Amino acid sequence: MRVYIETTIPSYLASRPSPKVVHAGHQISAREWWENHRDRYELYTSLVTHQEAESGDADAARRRLNALNGIPMLVLTPECEVIARAILDSELMPAKADRDALHVGIATFHGMDVLLTWNIRHIANANIRHELRALIDSLGYVLPTISTPEELLPQSP
């Protein structure tokens, strides 16, 4: 299964433990998946992920980029940008979420099976998922399954 790694994944891996219960749980499940299960998948990322990962605190940026080291980067093509523009034009994501729309465009155009993210606000949002899938279908593409690391953890016995 081909999995596109969006920026929130290395961000959760590189961040200090959060005092917020929900974020701490996300960090734990992201690390669990990354350390014990990612080898079951073909991982891909993009220049957009790298650009976002290298911003901010230098030490945290180094840790984020180290997590992405060795993961093949998908090319940002004009088709990816067309998909992203259609998402923004539809107002399924706000204009300020242009990079989030690009992540969806890149993962979609390159035929990823899964877009892995902790971005609940703009990407892994059940309130827009149905309309986003319909929009992507109307463009002639298939929307990858949008998932969090928790959803890719194996089922407990």
C-alpha positions as YAML, in Angstrom:
chain: A
units: angstrom
residues:
- id: 1
  name: MET
  ca: [0.00, 0.00, 0.00]
- id: 2
  name: ARG
  ca: [1.35, 3.41, -1.03]
- id: 3
  name: VAL
  ca: [1.14, 6.00, 1.75]
- id: 4
  name: TYR
  ca: [1.70, 9.75, 1.36]
- id: 5
  name: ILE
  ca: [3.20, 11.31, 4.49]
- id: 6
  name: GLU
  ca: [1.84, 14.82, 5.16]
- id: 7
  name: THR
  ca: [3.68, 17.29, 7.41]
- id: 8
  name: THR
  ca: [1.75, 16.66, 10.61]
- id: 9
  name: ILE
  ca: [3.23, 13.15, 10.84]
- id: 10
  name: PRO
  ca: [6.90, 14.20, 11.20]
- id: 11
  name: SER
  ca: [5.68, 17.13, 13.31]
- id: 12
  name: TYR
  ca: [4.09, 14.80, 15.85]
- id: 13
  name: LEU
  ca: [7.15, 12.54, 15.76]
- id: 14
  name: ALA
  ca: [9.54, 15.43, 16.44]
- id: 15
  name: SER
  ca: [7.54, 17.36, 18.99]
- id: 16
  name: ARG
  ca: [8.05, 17.36, 22.73]
- id: 17
  name: PRO
  ca: [5.44, 15.42, 24.72]
- id: 18
  name: SER
  ca: [2.27, 17.44, 24.86]
- id: 19
  name: PRO
  ca: [0.48, 18.18, 28.14]
- id: 20
  name: LYS
  ca: [-2.82, 18.09, 26.21]
- id: 21
  name: VAL
  ca: [-4.33, 14.63, 26.46]
- id: 22
  name: VAL
  ca: [-5.59, 14.45, 22.86]
- id: 23
  name: HIS
  ca: [-2.31, 15.66, 21.36]
- id: 24
  name: ALA
  ca: [-0.32, 13.33, 23.62]
- id: 25
  name: GLY
  ca: [-2.44, 10.43, 22.37]
- id: 26
  name: HIS
  ca: [-1.81, 11.46, 18.77]
- id: 27
  name: GLN
  ca: [1.92, 11.61, 19.47]
- id: 28
  name: ILE
  ca: [1.88, 8.14, 21.01]
- id: 29
  name: SER
  ca: [-0.05, 6.56, 18.15]
- id: 30
  name: ALA
  ca: [2.07, 8.37, 15.53]
- id: 31
  name: ARG
  ca: [5.26, 7.05, 17.16]
- id: 32
  name: GLU
  ca: [3.79, 3.56, 17.54]
- id: 33
  name: TRP
  ca: [2.89, 3.42, 13.85]
- id: 34
  name: TRP
  ca: [6.18, 5.00, 12.74]
- id: 35
  name: GLU
  ca: [8.44, 2.80, 14.87]
- id: 36
  name: ASN
  ca: [6.61, -0.50, 14.52]
- id: 37
  name: HIS
  ca: [4.41, -0.53, 11.43]
- id: 38
  name: ARG
  ca: [5.60, 1.88, 8.72]
- id: 39
  name: ASP
  ca: [7.81, -0.81, 7.16]
- id: 40
  name: ARG
  ca: [4.63, -2.55, 5.97]
- id: 41
  name: TYR
  ca: [3.96, 0.34, 3.57]
- id: 42
  name: GLU
  ca: [5.59, 2.16, 0.66]
- id: 43
  name: LEU
  ca: [6.05, 5.68, 1.99]
- id: 44
  name: TYR
  ca: [6.14, 8.83, -0.14]
- id: 45
  name: THR
  ca: [6.24, 12.51, 0.64]
- id: 46
  name: SER
  ca: [6.78, 15.75, -1.28]
- id: 47
  name: LEU
  ca: [8.72, 18.98, -1.47]
- id: 48
  name: VAL
  ca: [5.72, 20.68, 0.14]
- id: 49
  name: THR
  ca: [6.11, 18.43, 3.20]
- id: 50
  name: HIS
  ca: [9.85, 19.13, 3.30]
- id: 51
  name: GLN
  ca: [9.33, 22.88, 3.04]
- id: 52
  name: GLU
  ca: [6.83, 22.88, 5.88]
- id: 53
  name: ALA
  ca: [9.00, 20.55, 7.97]
- id: 54
  name: GLU
  ca: [12.06, 22.78, 7.66]
- id: 55
  name: SER
  ca: [10.27, 25.87, 9.00]
- id: 56
  name: GLY
  ca: [10.17, 27.01, 12.63]
- id: 57
  name: ASP
  ca: [12.48, 26.03, 15.44]
- id: 58
  name: ALA
  ca: [15.81, 24.81, 13.99]
- id: 59
  name: ASP
  ca: [16.16, 21.83, 16.33]
- id: 60
  name: ALA
  ca: [12.58, 20.66, 15.77]
- id: 61
  name: ALA
  ca: [12.99, 21.20, 12.01]
- id: 62
  name: ARG
  ca: [16.09, 18.99, 12.04]
- id: 63
  name: ARG
  ca: [14.13, 16.23, 13.81]
- id: 64
  name: ARG
  ca: [11.22, 16.54, 11.36]
- id: 65
  name: LEU
  ca: [13.54, 16.37, 8.36]
- id: 66
  name: ASN
  ca: [15.39, 13.40, 9.86]
- id: 67
  name: ALA
  ca: [12.07, 11.54, 10.06]
- id: 68
  name: LEU
  ca: [11.52, 12.22, 6.34]
- id: 69
  name: ASN
  ca: [15.06, 11.18, 5.37]
- id: 70
  name: GLY
  ca: [15.08, 8.51, 2.68]
- id: 71
  name: ILE
  ca: [11.38, 8.76, 1.83]
- id: 72
  name: PRO
  ca: [10.94, 9.30, -1.93]
- id: 73
  name: MET
  ca: [9.50, 12.66, -2.91]
- id: 74
  name: LEU
  ca: [6.63, 12.90, -5.37]
- id: 75
  name: VAL
  ca: [6.86, 15.63, -7.99]
- id: 76
  name: LEU
  ca: [4.61, 18.67, -7.72]
- id: 77
  name: THR
  ca: [3.11, 18.73, -11.22]
- id: 78
  name: PRO
  ca: [0.72, 21.19, -12.86]
- id: 79
  name: GLU
  ca: [-2.00, 18.55, -12.42]
- id: 80
  name: CYS
  ca: [-1.40, 18.53, -8.65]
- id: 81
  name: GLU
  ca: [-1.82, 22.30, -8.65]
- id: 82
  name: VAL
  ca: [-5.04, 22.06, -10.69]
- id: 83
  name: ILE
  ca: [-6.50, 19.64, -8.15]
- id: 84
  name: ALA
  ca: [-5.45, 21.91, -5.28]
- id: 85
  name: ARG
  ca: [-6.93, 24.96, -6.99]
- id: 86
  name: ALA
  ca: [-10.23, 23.13, -7.53]
- id: 87
  name: ILE
  ca: [-10.36, 22.27, -3.82]
- id: 88
  name: LEU
  ca: [-9.75, 25.89, -2.85]
- id: 89
  name: ASP
  ca: [-12.18, 27.22, -5.46]
- id: 90
  name: SER
  ca: [-14.86, 24.88, -4.09]
- id: 91
  name: GLU
  ca: [-14.27, 26.39, -0.63]
- id: 92
  name: LEU
  ca: [-13.98, 22.94, 0.91]
- id: 93
  name: MET
  ca: [-10.75, 24.32, 2.36]
- id: 94
  name: PRO
  ca: [-10.10, 27.99, 3.11]
- id: 95
  name: ALA
  ca: [-7.58, 29.96, 1.03]
- id: 96
  name: LYS
  ca: [-5.11, 29.88, 3.92]
- id: 97
  name: ALA
  ca: [-5.05, 26.05, 3.61]
- id: 98
  name: ASP
  ca: [-3.42, 26.17, 0.17]
- id: 99
  name: ARG
  ca: [-0.62, 23.82, 1.24]
- id: 100
  name: ASP
  ca: [-3.14, 21.37, 2.67]
- id: 101
  name: ALA
  ca: [-4.93, 21.40, -0.68]
- id: 102
  name: LEU
  ca: [-1.56, 20.75, -2.37]
- id: 103
  name: HIS
  ca: [-1.01, 17.69, -0.17]
- id: 104
  name: VAL
  ca: [-4.36, 16.33, -1.33]
- id: 105
  name: GLY
  ca: [-3.53, 17.23, -4.94]
- id: 106
  name: ILE
  ca: [-0.13, 15.54, -4.84]
- id: 107
  name: ALA
  ca: [-1.38, 12.37, -3.15]
- id: 108
  name: THR
  ca: [-4.36, 12.20, -5.52]
- id: 109
  name: PHE
  ca: [-2.51, 12.81, -8.79]
- id: 110
  name: HIS
  ca: [0.20, 10.28, -7.92]
- id: 111
  name: GLY
  ca: [-2.36, 7.59, -7.09]
- id: 112
  name: MET
  ca: [-1.53, 7.11, -3.42]
- id: 113
  name: ASP
  ca: [-3.68, 4.61, -1.57]
- id: 114
  name: VAL
  ca: [-3.56, 6.57, 1.69]
- id: 115
  name: LEU
  ca: [-2.90, 10.17, 2.68]
- id: 116
  name: LEU
  ca: [-1.62, 9.92, 6.26]
- id: 117
  name: THR
  ca: [-2.23, 13.03, 8.37]
- id: 118
  name: TRP
  ca: [-3.14, 14.42, 11.74]
- id: 119
  name: ASN
  ca: [-4.58, 17.54, 10.07]
- id: 120
  name: ILE
  ca: [-8.14, 17.10, 11.27]
- id: 121
  name: ARG
  ca: [-9.16, 20.69, 10.55]
- id: 122
  name: HIS
  ca: [-8.60, 20.69, 6.78]
- id: 123
  name: ILE
  ca: [-7.76, 17.20, 5.52]
- id: 124
  name: ALA
  ca: [-8.97, 14.34, 7.76]
- id: 125
  name: ASN
  ca: [-12.27, 16.08, 8.36]
- id: 126
  name: ALA
  ca: [-15.42, 14.02, 8.09]
- id: 127
  name: ASN
  ca: [-17.46, 17.16, 7.41]
- id: 128
  name: ILE
  ca: [-15.80, 17.67, 4.01]
- id: 129
  name: ARG
  ca: [-14.74, 14.15, 3.06]
- id: 130
  name: HIS
  ca: [-17.85, 13.23, 1.04]
- id: 131
  name: GLU
  ca: [-17.82, 16.49, -0.96]
- id: 132
  name: LEU
  ca: [-14.04, 16.28, -1.40]
- id: 133
  name: ARG
  ca: [-14.36, 12.75, -2.82]
- id: 134
  name: ALA
  ca: [-17.12, 13.91, -5.20]
- id: 135
  name: LEU
  ca: [-14.99, 16.86, -6.34]
- id: 136
  name: ILE
  ca: [-11.95, 14.66, -6.96]
- id: 137
  name: ASP
  ca: [-14.13, 12.15, -8.83]
- id: 138
  name: SER
  ca: [-15.47, 14.98, -11.03]
- id: 139
  name: LEU
  ca: [-11.86, 15.81, -11.96]
- id: 140
  name: GLY
  ca: [-11.29, 12.22, -13.10]
- id: 141
  name: TYR
  ca: [-9.15, 11.11, -10.13]
- id: 142
  name: VAL
  ca: [-9.60, 8.90, -7.09]
- id: 143
  name: LEU
  ca: [-9.18, 10.48, -3.67]
- id: 144
  name: PRO
  ca: [-6.79, 8.45, -1.51]
- id: 145
  name: THR
  ca: [-8.15, 7.12, 1.75]
- id: 146
  name: ILE
  ca: [-7.49, 9.90, 4.24]
- id: 147
  name: SER
  ca: [-6.27, 8.34, 7.45]
- id: 148
  name: THR
  ca: [-4.61, 9.04, 10.76]
- id: 149
  name: PRO
  ca: [-1.84, 6.79, 12.11]
- id: 150
  name: GLU
  ca: [-4.32, 5.30, 14.60]
- id: 151
  name: GLU
  ca: [-6.39, 3.97, 11.70]
- id: 152
  name: LEU
  ca: [-3.36, 2.18, 10.27]
- id: 153
  name: LEU
  ca: [-2.43, 0.43, 13.51]
- id: 154
  name: PRO
  ca: [-3.15, -3.31, 13.46]
- id: 155
  name: GLN
  ca: [-6.31, -4.50, 15.18]
- id: 156
  name: SER
  ca: [-5.86, -5.78, 18.71]
- id: 157
  name: PRO
  ca: [-6.45, -9.51, 19.18]
...
